[in-house]
């Protein structure tokens, strides 16, 4: 991600899971992404979360750049 930003090729969307062992969880990953560019659209697709959707919004702040899908999700919801 950092290399893309330096090259002026910032991605417009990132798909993130909440559990990504052994490293950062989803909230920490999104915090780092938004530290590089707050306009990055984030889609959380996860079956597991230690946070509710409200907890995630509280930790990350309200943003139109965040969408949360809980697996299993309806394909209409994705579209």
PDB file of N, CA, C and O in Angstrom:
ATOM      1  N   UNK A   1       0.821  -1.180   0.000  1.00  0.00           N
ATOM      2  CA  UNK A   1       0.000   0.000   0.000  1.00  0.00           C
ATOM      3  C   UNK A   1       0.873   1.255   0.000  1.00  0.00           C
ATOM      4  O   UNK A   1       0.628   2.183  -0.771  1.00  0.00           O
ATOM      5  N   UNK A   2       1.888   1.284   0.862  1.00  0.00           N
ATOM      6  CA  UNK A   2       2.747   2.466   0.938  1.00  0.00           C
ATOM      7  C   UNK A   2       3.423   2.740  -0.401  1.00  0.00           C
ATOM      8  O   UNK A   2       3.544   3.892  -0.816  1.00  0.00           O
ATOM      9  N   UNK A   3       3.864   1.676  -1.077  1.00  0.00           N
ATOM     10  CA  UNK A   3       4.534   1.836  -2.370  1.00  0.00           C
ATOM     11  C   UNK A   3       3.581   2.398  -3.421  1.00  0.00           C
ATOM     12  O   UNK A   3       3.970   3.224  -4.247  1.00  0.00           O
ATOM     13  N   UNK A   4       2.327   1.943  -3.382  1.00  0.00           N
ATOM     14  CA  UNK A   4       1.325   2.449  -4.322  1.00  0.00           C
ATOM     15  C   UNK A   4       1.077   3.933  -4.109  1.00  0.00           C
ATOM     16  O   UNK A   4       0.949   4.693  -5.070  1.00  0.00           O
ATOM     17  N   UNK A   5       1.010   4.340  -2.860  1.00  0.00           N
ATOM     18  CA  UNK A   5       0.779   5.747  -2.542  1.00  0.00           C
ATOM     19  C   UNK A   5       1.943   6.596  -3.029  1.00  0.00           C
ATOM     20  O   UNK A   5       1.741   7.651  -3.630  1.00  0.00           O
ATOM     21  N   UNK A   6       3.161   6.134  -2.769  1.00  0.00           N
ATOM     22  CA  UNK A   6       4.350   6.875  -3.220  1.00  0.00           C
ATOM     23  C   UNK A   6       4.372   7.015  -4.732  1.00  0.00           C
ATOM     24  O   UNK A   6       4.838   8.027  -5.256  1.00  0.00           O
ATOM     25  N   UNK A   7       3.865   5.995  -5.445  1.00  0.00           N
ATOM     26  CA  UNK A   7       3.843   6.023  -6.906  1.00  0.00           C
ATOM     27  C   UNK A   7       2.632   6.776  -7.449  1.00  0.00           C
ATOM     28  O   UNK A   7       2.455   6.878  -8.663  1.00  0.00           O
ATOM     29  N   UNK A   8       1.793   7.307  -6.543  1.00  0.00           N
ATOM     30  CA  UNK A   8       0.609   8.036  -6.972  1.00  0.00           C
ATOM     31  C   UNK A   8      -0.485   7.127  -7.509  1.00  0.00           C
ATOM     32  O   UNK A   8      -1.334   7.565  -8.286  1.00  0.00           O
ATOM     33  N   UNK A   9      -0.469   5.872  -7.103  1.00  0.00           N
ATOM     34  CA  UNK A   9      -1.453   4.892  -7.570  1.00  0.00           C
ATOM     35  C   UNK A   9      -2.287   4.385  -6.402  1.00  0.00           C
ATOM     36  O   UNK A   9      -2.336   3.184  -6.138  1.00  0.00           O
ATOM     37  N   UNK A  10      -2.928   5.288  -5.721  1.00  0.00           N
ATOM     38  CA  UNK A  10      -3.722   4.944  -4.553  1.00  0.00           C
ATOM     39  C   UNK A  10      -4.927   4.107  -4.965  1.00  0.00           C
ATOM     40  O   UNK A  10      -5.660   4.464  -5.887  1.00  0.00           O
ATOM     41  N   UNK A  11      -5.120   3.003  -4.278  1.00  0.00           N
ATOM     42  CA  UNK A  11      -6.278   2.165  -4.593  1.00  0.00           C
ATOM     43  C   UNK A  11      -7.538   2.872  -4.122  1.00  0.00           C
ATOM     44  O   UNK A  11      -7.488   3.732  -3.243  1.00  0.00           O
ATOM     45  N   UNK A  12      -8.670   2.505  -4.714  1.00  0.00           N
ATOM     46  CA  UNK A  12      -9.914   3.172  -4.349  1.00  0.00           C
ATOM     47  C   UNK A  12     -10.750   2.347  -3.384  1.00  0.00           C
ATOM     48  O   UNK A  12     -11.632   2.884  -2.713  1.00  0.00           O
ATOM     49  N   UNK A  13     -10.481   1.033  -3.304  1.00  0.00           N
ATOM     50  CA  UNK A  13     -11.263   0.177  -2.414  1.00  0.00           C
ATOM     51  C   UNK A  13     -10.376  -0.943  -1.866  1.00  0.00           C
ATOM     52  O   UNK A  13      -9.489  -1.453  -2.551  1.00  0.00           O
ATOM     53  N   UNK A  14     -10.643  -1.308  -0.612  1.00  0.00           N
ATOM     54  CA  UNK A  14      -9.918  -2.423   0.012  1.00  0.00           C
ATOM     55  C   UNK A  14     -10.938  -3.315   0.704  1.00  0.00           C
ATOM     56  O   UNK A  14     -11.823  -2.831   1.410  1.00  0.00           O
ATOM     57  N   UNK A  15     -10.809  -4.622   0.496  1.00  0.00           N
ATOM     58  CA  UNK A  15     -11.636  -5.605   1.178  1.00  0.00           C
ATOM     59  C   UNK A  15     -10.834  -6.140   2.349  1.00  0.00           C
ATOM     60  O   UNK A  15      -9.702  -6.590   2.177  1.00  0.00           O
ATOM     61  N   UNK A  16     -11.420  -6.090   3.542  1.00  0.00           N
ATOM     62  CA  UNK A  16     -10.710  -6.424   4.773  1.00  0.00           C
ATOM     63  C   UNK A  16     -11.534  -7.423   5.577  1.00  0.00           C
ATOM     64  O   UNK A  16     -12.757  -7.311   5.653  1.00  0.00           O
ATOM     65  N   UNK A  17     -10.861  -8.396   6.175  1.00  0.00           N
ATOM     66  CA  UNK A  17     -11.509  -9.298   7.123  1.00  0.00           C
ATOM     67  C   UNK A  17     -11.179  -8.783   8.517  1.00  0.00           C
ATOM     68  O   UNK A  17     -10.174  -8.095   8.695  1.00  0.00           O
ATOM     69  N   UNK A  18     -11.998  -9.101   9.499  1.00  0.00           N
ATOM     70  CA  UNK A  18     -11.735  -8.633  10.857  1.00  0.00           C
ATOM     71  C   UNK A  18     -10.662  -9.453  11.563  1.00  0.00           C
ATOM     72  O   UNK A  18      -9.951  -8.935  12.424  1.00  0.00           O
ATOM     73  N   UNK A  19     -10.542 -10.709  11.208  1.00  0.00           N
ATOM     74  CA  UNK A  19      -9.520 -11.562  11.832  1.00  0.00           C
ATOM     75  C   UNK A  19      -8.510 -11.966  10.782  1.00  0.00           C
ATOM     76  O   UNK A  19      -8.842 -12.647   9.811  1.00  0.00           O
ATOM     77  N   UNK A  20      -7.270 -11.540  10.983  1.00  0.00           N
ATOM     78  CA  UNK A  20      -6.212 -11.830  10.039  1.00  0.00           C
ATOM     79  C   UNK A  20      -4.955 -12.240  10.798  1.00  0.00           C
ATOM     80  O   UNK A  20      -3.946 -11.538  10.755  1.00  0.00           O
ATOM     81  N   UNK A  21      -5.012 -13.369  11.489  1.00  0.00           N
ATOM     82  CA  UNK A  21      -3.855 -13.772  12.293  1.00  0.00           C
ATOM     83  C   UNK A  21      -2.646 -14.049  11.412  1.00  0.00           C
ATOM     84  O   UNK A  21      -2.820 -14.497  10.278  1.00  0.00           O
ATOM     85  N   UNK A  22      -1.458 -13.808  11.874  1.00  0.00           N
ATOM     86  CA  UNK A  22      -1.092 -13.430  13.230  1.00  0.00           C
ATOM     87  C   UNK A  22      -0.916 -11.929  13.406  1.00  0.00           C
ATOM     88  O   UNK A  22      -0.395 -11.488  14.431  1.00  0.00           O
ATOM     89  N   UNK A  23      -1.338 -11.139  12.431  1.00  0.00           N
ATOM     90  CA  UNK A  23      -1.055  -9.704  12.477  1.00  0.00           C
ATOM     91  C   UNK A  23      -2.186  -8.857  12.987  1.00  0.00           C
ATOM     92  O   UNK A  23      -2.903  -9.231  13.915  1.00  0.00           O
ATOM     93  N   UNK A  24      -2.337  -7.695  12.360  1.00  0.00           N
ATOM     94  CA  UNK A  24      -3.347  -6.725  12.759  1.00  0.00           C
ATOM     95  C   UNK A  24      -4.743  -7.311  12.596  1.00  0.00           C
ATOM     96  O   UNK A  24      -4.961  -8.194  11.766  1.00  0.00           O
ATOM     97  N   UNK A  25      -5.686  -6.815  13.393  1.00  0.00           N
ATOM     98  CA  UNK A  25      -7.080  -7.149  13.138  1.00  0.00           C
ATOM     99  C   UNK A  25      -7.615  -6.136  12.120  1.00  0.00           C
ATOM    100  O   UNK A  25      -6.893  -5.233  11.696  1.00  0.00           O
ATOM    101  N   UNK A  26      -8.865  -6.289  11.740  1.00  0.00           N
ATOM    102  CA  UNK A  26      -9.432  -5.427  10.710  1.00  0.00           C
ATOM    103  C   UNK A  26      -9.448  -3.960  11.071  1.00  0.00           C
ATOM    104  O   UNK A  26      -9.141  -3.114  10.231  1.00  0.00           O
ATOM    105  N   UNK A  27      -9.801  -3.640  12.304  1.00  0.00           N
ATOM    106  CA  UNK A  27      -9.859  -2.236  12.732  1.00  0.00           C
ATOM    107  C   UNK A  27      -8.478  -1.587  12.650  1.00  0.00           C
ATOM    108  O   UNK A  27      -8.347  -0.458  12.177  1.00  0.00           O
ATOM    109  N   UNK A  28      -7.464  -2.291  13.105  1.00  0.00           N
ATOM    110  CA  UNK A  28      -6.103  -1.736  13.044  1.00  0.00           C
ATOM    111  C   UNK A  28      -5.643  -1.572  11.595  1.00  0.00           C
ATOM    112  O   UNK A  28      -4.986  -0.588  11.258  1.00  0.00           O
ATOM    113  N   UNK A  29      -5.988  -2.531  10.746  1.00  0.00           N
ATOM    114  CA  UNK A  29      -5.631  -2.440   9.325  1.00  0.00           C
ATOM    115  C   UNK A  29      -6.286  -1.223   8.686  1.00  0.00           C
ATOM    116  O   UNK A  29      -5.630  -0.465   7.971  1.00  0.00           O
ATOM    117  N   UNK A  30      -7.576  -1.033   8.943  1.00  0.00           N
ATOM    118  CA  UNK A  30      -8.298   0.108   8.381  1.00  0.00           C
ATOM    119  C   UNK A  30      -7.724   1.421   8.897  1.00  0.00           C
ATOM    120  O   UNK A  30      -7.611   2.385   8.139  1.00  0.00           O
ATOM    121  N   UNK A  31      -7.364   1.470  10.162  1.00  0.00           N
ATOM    122  CA  UNK A  31      -6.747   2.669  10.733  1.00  0.00           C
ATOM    123  C   UNK A  31      -5.471   3.024   9.978  1.00  0.00           C
ATOM    124  O   UNK A  31      -5.230   4.192   9.673  1.00  0.00           O
ATOM    125  N   UNK A  32      -4.656   2.019   9.677  1.00  0.00           N
ATOM    126  CA  UNK A  32      -3.427   2.266   8.906  1.00  0.00           C
ATOM    127  C   UNK A  32      -3.751   2.718   7.484  1.00  0.00           C
ATOM    128  O   UNK A  32      -3.144   3.667   6.987  1.00  0.00           O
ATOM    129  N   UNK A  33      -4.697   2.054   6.824  1.00  0.00           N
ATOM    130  CA  UNK A  33      -5.083   2.457   5.466  1.00  0.00           C
ATOM    131  C   UNK A  33      -5.536   3.909   5.451  1.00  0.00           C
ATOM    132  O   UNK A  33      -5.087   4.694   4.615  1.00  0.00           O
ATOM    133  N   UNK A  34      -6.425   4.268   6.375  1.00  0.00           N
ATOM    134  CA  UNK A  34      -6.951   5.628   6.389  1.00  0.00           C
ATOM    135  C   UNK A  34      -5.906   6.635   6.834  1.00  0.00           C
ATOM    136  O   UNK A  34      -6.058   7.828   6.575  1.00  0.00           O
ATOM    137  N   UNK A  35      -4.854   6.188   7.495  1.00  0.00           N
ATOM    138  CA  UNK A  35      -3.739   7.077   7.805  1.00  0.00           C
ATOM    139  C   UNK A  35      -3.004   7.490   6.539  1.00  0.00           C
ATOM    140  O   UNK A  35      -2.378   8.549   6.493  1.00  0.00           O
ATOM    141  N   UNK A  36      -3.082   6.657   5.518  1.00  0.00           N
ATOM    142  CA  UNK A  36      -2.423   6.944   4.231  1.00  0.00           C
ATOM    143  C   UNK A  36      -3.338   7.685   3.273  1.00  0.00           C
ATOM    144  O   UNK A  36      -2.863   8.350   2.352  1.00  0.00           O
ATOM    145  N   UNK A  37      -4.643   7.580   3.479  1.00  0.00           N
ATOM    146  CA  UNK A  37      -5.592   8.242   2.592  1.00  0.00           C
ATOM    147  C   UNK A  37      -7.016   7.955   3.025  1.00  0.00           C
ATOM    148  O   UNK A  37      -7.501   6.835   2.861  1.00  0.00           O
ATOM    149  N   UNK A  38      -7.675   8.930   3.563  1.00  0.00           N
ATOM    150  CA  UNK A  38      -9.006   8.731   4.150  1.00  0.00           C
ATOM    151  C   UNK A  38     -10.072   8.441   3.092  1.00  0.00           C
ATOM    152  O   UNK A  38     -11.177   8.020   3.436  1.00  0.00           O
ATOM    153  N   UNK A  39      -9.765   8.655   1.827  1.00  0.00           N
ATOM    154  CA  UNK A  39     -10.759   8.434   0.777  1.00  0.00           C
ATOM    155  C   UNK A  39     -10.858   6.974   0.344  1.00  0.00           C
ATOM    156  O   UNK A  39     -11.709   6.639  -0.480  1.00  0.00           O
ATOM    157  N   UNK A  40     -10.015   6.109   0.875  1.00  0.00           N
ATOM    158  CA  UNK A  40     -10.058   4.696   0.501  1.00  0.00           C
ATOM    159  C   UNK A  40     -11.351   4.076   1.011  1.00  0.00           C
ATOM    160  O   UNK A  40     -11.628   4.108   2.210  1.00  0.00           O
ATOM    161  N   UNK A  41     -12.137   3.516   0.110  1.00  0.00           N
ATOM    162  CA  UNK A  41     -13.370   2.824   0.476  1.00  0.00           C
ATOM    163  C   UNK A  41     -12.992   1.488   1.104  1.00  0.00           C
ATOM    164  O   UNK A  41     -12.172   0.755   0.550  1.00  0.00           O
ATOM    165  N   UNK A  42     -13.568   1.169   2.230  1.00  0.00           N
ATOM    166  CA  UNK A  42     -13.267  -0.079   2.928  1.00  0.00           C
ATOM    167  C   UNK A  42     -14.530  -0.935   2.975  1.00  0.00           C
ATOM    168  O   UNK A  42     -15.600  -0.458   3.353  1.00  0.00           O
ATOM    169  N   UNK A  43     -14.393  -2.199   2.590  1.00  0.00           N
ATOM    170  CA  UNK A  43     -15.477  -3.166   2.704  1.00  0.00           C
ATOM    171  C   UNK A  43     -14.984  -4.261   3.648  1.00  0.00           C
ATOM    172  O   UNK A  43     -14.013  -4.959   3.356  1.00  0.00           O
ATOM    173  N   UNK A  44     -15.664  -4.397   4.773  1.00  0.00           N
ATOM    174  CA  UNK A  44     -15.336  -5.460   5.725  1.00  0.00           C
ATOM    175  C   UNK A  44     -16.244  -6.643   5.409  1.00  0.00           C
ATOM    176  O   UNK A  44     -17.468  -6.530   5.466  1.00  0.00           O
ATOM    177  N   UNK A  45     -15.635  -7.776   5.076  1.00  0.00           N
ATOM    178  CA  UNK A  45     -16.371  -9.017   4.819  1.00  0.00           C
ATOM    179  C   UNK A  45     -15.882 -10.030   5.833  1.00  0.00           C
ATOM    180  O   UNK A  45     -14.743 -10.491   5.750  1.00  0.00           O
ATOM    181  N   UNK A  46     -16.716 -10.377   6.776  1.00  0.00           N
ATOM    182  CA  UNK A  46     -16.241 -11.242   7.850  1.00  0.00           C
ATOM    183  C   UNK A  46     -17.362 -12.087   8.438  1.00  0.00           C
ATOM    184  O   UNK A  46     -18.518 -11.668   8.488  1.00  0.00           O
ATOM    185  N   UNK A  47     -17.002 -13.262   8.872  1.00  0.00           N
ATOM    186  CA  UNK A  47     -17.931 -14.111   9.607  1.00  0.00           C
ATOM    187  C   UNK A  47     -17.684 -13.971  11.095  1.00  0.00           C
ATOM    188  O   UNK A  47     -18.561 -14.244  11.915  1.00  0.00           O
ATOM    189  N   UNK A  48     -16.483 -13.543  11.431  1.00  0.00           N
ATOM    190  CA  UNK A  48     -16.081 -13.438  12.830  1.00  0.00           C
ATOM    191  C   UNK A  48     -15.687 -12.012  13.142  1.00  0.00           C
ATOM    192  O   UNK A  48     -15.012 -11.352  12.352  1.00  0.00           O
ATOM    193  N   UNK A  49     -16.105 -11.558  14.269  1.00  0.00           N
ATOM    194  CA  UNK A  49     -15.691 -10.236  14.697  1.00  0.00           C
ATOM    195  C   UNK A  49     -15.784 -10.139  16.212  1.00  0.00           C
ATOM    196  O   UNK A  49     -16.747 -10.593  16.828  1.00  0.00           O
ATOM    197  N   UNK A  50     -14.784  -9.552  16.775  1.00  0.00           N
ATOM    198  CA  UNK A  50     -14.805  -9.283  18.202  1.00  0.00           C
ATOM    199  C   UNK A  50     -15.505  -7.949  18.470  1.00  0.00           C
ATOM    200  O   UNK A  50     -15.622  -7.516  19.617  1.00  0.00           O
ATOM    201  N   UNK A  51     -15.964  -7.309  17.401  1.00  0.00           N
ATOM    202  CA  UNK A  51     -16.625  -6.019  17.493  1.00  0.00           C
ATOM    203  C   UNK A  51     -17.988  -6.099  16.816  1.00  0.00           C
ATOM    204  O   UNK A  51     -18.160  -6.826  15.838  1.00  0.00           O
ATOM    205  N   UNK A  52     -18.941  -5.360  17.333  1.00  0.00           N
ATOM    206  CA  UNK A  52     -20.217  -5.202  16.627  1.00  0.00           C
ATOM    207  C   UNK A  52     -20.017  -4.111  15.575  1.00  0.00           C
ATOM    208  O   UNK A  52     -19.016  -3.395  15.590  1.00  0.00           O
ATOM    209  N   UNK A  53     -20.980  -3.998  14.666  1.00  0.00           N
ATOM    210  CA  UNK A  53     -20.908  -2.925  13.670  1.00  0.00           C
ATOM    211  C   UNK A  53     -20.840  -1.560  14.328  1.00  0.00           C
ATOM    212  O   UNK A  53     -20.129  -0.672  13.856  1.00  0.00           O
ATOM    213  N   UNK A  54     -21.580  -1.389  15.423  1.00  0.00           N
ATOM    214  CA  UNK A  54     -21.572  -0.122  16.153  1.00  0.00           C
ATOM    215  C   UNK A  54     -20.201   0.134  16.782  1.00  0.00           C
ATOM    216  O   UNK A  54     -19.711   1.263  16.768  1.00  0.00           O
ATOM    217  N   UNK A  55     -19.575  -0.930  17.340  1.00  0.00           N
ATOM    218  CA  UNK A  55     -18.232  -0.795  17.913  1.00  0.00           C
ATOM    219  C   UNK A  55     -17.231  -0.350  16.853  1.00  0.00           C
ATOM    220  O   UNK A  55     -16.385   0.510  17.098  1.00  0.00           O
ATOM    221  N   UNK A  56     -17.344  -0.951  15.672  1.00  0.00           N
ATOM    222  CA  UNK A  56     -16.427  -0.605  14.579  1.00  0.00           C
ATOM    223  C   UNK A  56     -16.597   0.858  14.198  1.00  0.00           C
ATOM    224  O   UNK A  56     -15.612   1.579  14.041  1.00  0.00           O
ATOM    225  N   UNK A  57     -17.849   1.300  14.047  1.00  0.00           N
ATOM    226  CA  UNK A  57     -18.111   2.702  13.711  1.00  0.00           C
ATOM    227  C   UNK A  57     -17.564   3.645  14.780  1.00  0.00           C
ATOM    228  O   UNK A  57     -17.004   4.696  14.466  1.00  0.00           O
ATOM    229  N   UNK A  58     -17.729   3.262  16.043  1.00  0.00           N
ATOM    230  CA  UNK A  58     -17.234   4.090  17.143  1.00  0.00           C
ATOM    231  C   UNK A  58     -15.717   4.190  17.109  1.00  0.00           C
ATOM    232  O   UNK A  58     -15.164   5.278  17.270  1.00  0.00           O
ATOM    233  N   UNK A  59     -15.041   3.067  16.901  1.00  0.00           N
ATOM    234  CA  UNK A  59     -13.575   3.069  16.898  1.00  0.00           C
ATOM    235  C   UNK A  59     -12.995   3.802  15.696  1.00  0.00           C
ATOM    236  O   UNK A  59     -11.976   4.484  15.812  1.00  0.00           O
ATOM    237  N   UNK A  60     -13.645   3.663  14.537  1.00  0.00           N
ATOM    238  CA  UNK A  60     -13.104   4.256  13.317  1.00  0.00           C
ATOM    239  C   UNK A  60     -13.689   5.622  13.001  1.00  0.00           C
ATOM    240  O   UNK A  60     -13.168   6.346  12.153  1.00  0.00           O
ATOM    241  N   UNK A  61     -14.773   5.976  13.684  1.00  0.00           N
ATOM    242  CA  UNK A  61     -15.441   7.241  13.389  1.00  0.00           C
ATOM    243  C   UNK A  61     -16.414   7.055  12.245  1.00  0.00           C
ATOM    244  O   UNK A  61     -16.238   6.174  11.403  1.00  0.00           O
ATOM    245  N   UNK A  62     -17.417   7.866  12.217  1.00  0.00           N
ATOM    246  CA  UNK A  62     -18.403   7.785  11.145  1.00  0.00           C
ATOM    247  C   UNK A  62     -17.759   8.110   9.808  1.00  0.00           C
ATOM    248  O   UNK A  62     -16.981   9.057   9.695  1.00  0.00           O
ATOM    249  N   UNK A  63     -18.086   7.325   8.806  1.00  0.00           N
ATOM    250  CA  UNK A  63     -17.507   7.557   7.489  1.00  0.00           C
ATOM    251  C   UNK A  63     -18.392   6.945   6.427  1.00  0.00           C
ATOM    252  O   UNK A  63     -18.931   5.854   6.606  1.00  0.00           O
ATOM    253  N   UNK A  64     -18.538   7.649   5.324  1.00  0.00           N
ATOM    254  CA  UNK A  64     -19.241   7.096   4.177  1.00  0.00           C
ATOM    255  C   UNK A  64     -18.365   6.140   3.403  1.00  0.00           C
ATOM    256  O   UNK A  64     -18.793   5.581   2.394  1.00  0.00           O
ATOM    257  N   UNK A  65     -17.137   5.946   3.866  1.00  0.00           N
ATOM    258  CA  UNK A  65     -16.172   5.090   3.174  1.00  0.00           C
ATOM    259  C   UNK A  65     -16.065   3.708   3.802  1.00  0.00           C
ATOM    260  O   UNK A  65     -15.091   2.997   3.553  1.00  0.00           O
ATOM    261  N   UNK A  66     -17.036   3.314   4.604  1.00  0.00           N
ATOM    262  CA  UNK A  66     -16.967   2.032   5.295  1.00  0.00           C
ATOM    263  C   UNK A  66     -18.275   1.273   5.109  1.00  0.00           C
ATOM    264  O   UNK A  66     -19.356   1.804   5.366  1.00  0.00           O
ATOM    265  N   UNK A  67     -18.165   0.025   4.660  1.00  0.00           N
ATOM    266  CA  UNK A  67     -19.304  -0.857   4.470  1.00  0.00           C
ATOM    267  C   UNK A  67     -18.991  -2.180   5.166  1.00  0.00           C
ATOM    268  O   UNK A  67     -17.896  -2.719   5.006  1.00  0.00           O
ATOM    269  N   UNK A  68     -19.931  -2.698   5.925  1.00  0.00           N
ATOM    270  CA  UNK A  68     -19.689  -3.925   6.691  1.00  0.00           C
ATOM    271  C   UNK A  68     -20.651  -5.015   6.225  1.00  0.00           C
ATOM    272  O   UNK A  68     -21.868  -4.835   6.255  1.00  0.00           O
ATOM    273  N   UNK A  69     -20.091  -6.151   5.793  1.00  0.00           N
ATOM    274  CA  UNK A  69     -20.862  -7.336   5.431  1.00  0.00           C
ATOM    275  C   UNK A  69     -20.515  -8.444   6.398  1.00  0.00           C
ATOM    276  O   UNK A  69     -19.342  -8.766   6.587  1.00  0.00           O
ATOM    277  N   UNK A  70     -21.511  -9.020   7.000  1.00  0.00           N
ATOM    278  CA  UNK A  70     -21.310 -10.186   7.859  1.00  0.00           C
ATOM    279  C   UNK A  70     -21.600 -11.426   7.022  1.00  0.00           C
ATOM    280  O   UNK A  70     -22.672 -11.536   6.428  1.00  0.00           O
ATOM    281  N   UNK A  71     -20.645 -12.368   6.970  1.00  0.00           N
ATOM    282  CA  UNK A  71     -20.875 -13.628   6.249  1.00  0.00           C
ATOM    283  C   UNK A  71     -21.852 -14.467   7.049  1.00  0.00           C
ATOM    284  O   UNK A  71     -21.807 -14.410   8.278  1.00  0.00           O
ATOM    285  N   UNK A  72     -22.663 -15.180   6.480  1.00  0.00           N
ATOM    286  CA  UNK A  72     -22.936 -15.275   5.064  1.00  0.00           C
ATOM    287  C   UNK A  72     -23.859 -14.140   4.654  1.00  0.00           C
ATOM    288  O   UNK A  72     -24.850 -13.853   5.326  1.00  0.00           O
ATOM    289  N   UNK A  73     -23.523 -13.502   3.548  1.00  0.00           N
ATOM    290  CA  UNK A  73     -24.277 -12.349   3.131  1.00  0.00           C
ATOM    291  C   UNK A  73     -25.036 -12.661   1.839  1.00  0.00           C
ATOM    292  O   UNK A  73     -24.684 -13.568   1.085  1.00  0.00           O
ATOM    293  N   UNK A  74     -26.063 -11.894   1.623  1.00  0.00           N
ATOM    294  CA  UNK A  74     -26.914 -12.032   0.448  1.00  0.00           C
ATOM    295  C   UNK A  74     -26.230 -11.327  -0.725  1.00  0.00           C
ATOM    296  O   UNK A  74     -25.727 -10.215  -0.565  1.00  0.00           O
ATOM    297  N   UNK A  75     -26.207 -11.958  -1.898  1.00  0.00           N
ATOM    298  CA  UNK A  75     -25.544 -11.361  -3.054  1.00  0.00           C
ATOM    299  C   UNK A  75     -26.203 -10.048  -3.464  1.00  0.00           C
ATOM    300  O   UNK A  75     -25.530  -9.167  -3.999  1.00  0.00           O
ATOM    301  N   UNK A  76     -27.495  -9.901  -3.227  1.00  0.00           N
ATOM    302  CA  UNK A  76     -28.163  -8.627  -3.518  1.00  0.00           C
ATOM    303  C   UNK A  76     -27.551  -7.529  -2.673  1.00  0.00           C
ATOM    304  O   UNK A  76     -27.386  -6.403  -3.142  1.00  0.00           O
ATOM    305  N   UNK A  77     -27.217  -7.841  -1.446  1.00  0.00           N
ATOM    306  CA  UNK A  77     -26.575  -6.884  -0.537  1.00  0.00           C
ATOM    307  C   UNK A  77     -25.240  -6.437  -1.112  1.00  0.00           C
ATOM    308  O   UNK A  77     -24.903  -5.255  -1.044  1.00  0.00           O
ATOM    309  N   UNK A  78     -24.481  -7.359  -1.673  1.00  0.00           N
ATOM    310  CA  UNK A  78     -23.183  -7.049  -2.263  1.00  0.00           C
ATOM    311  C   UNK A  78     -23.334  -6.153  -3.474  1.00  0.00           C
ATOM    312  O   UNK A  78     -22.596  -5.178  -3.624  1.00  0.00           O
ATOM    313  N   UNK A  79     -24.287  -6.475  -4.344  1.00  0.00           N
ATOM    314  CA  UNK A  79     -24.509  -5.663  -5.537  1.00  0.00           C
ATOM    315  C   UNK A  79     -24.905  -4.244  -5.161  1.00  0.00           C
ATOM    316  O   UNK A  79     -25.133  -3.414  -6.040  1.00  0.00           O
TER     317      UNK A  79
END
